[in-house]
């Protein structure tokens, strides 16, 4: 795991562990993944998702792409 700086580089907000919502527009529909663990800027809400978490989110998106649903909303289960 990479070491995360304590402050957001542009504005100085503090980085803290939290959760975010990740959305993707697939063209034919959208996927919303809620409760995604991330590092979040306390000042502006910018978020960073770790590589292992991103791989899980990508798997969810690929499954949704195969189903071809118009809307899919899910919560990341760890």
C-alpha positions, 0 to 999 in steps of 0.5 A: 500500500502506498503512503498517503500524504496527510494533506491534499496537495492543492488546498491543504485539506486533511486526508482521512479514511472514509467512503465514497460513491463511485459512478460509471456511465456505460453509455447504455446505462449507469452503475453506482457503487456505494460505500467504497472505502477511500481516502477523502479530503476533509475540505473538498471531498476529493477521493482516492481509491486504493488499487485493491479496492479499484479492482473490486469495483472494476469487477462489479462494473464488468458484471453490470456491463454483461447484464446490460441493465439500464441502472445498477446500484450496489454496495461494495462488500469487503 
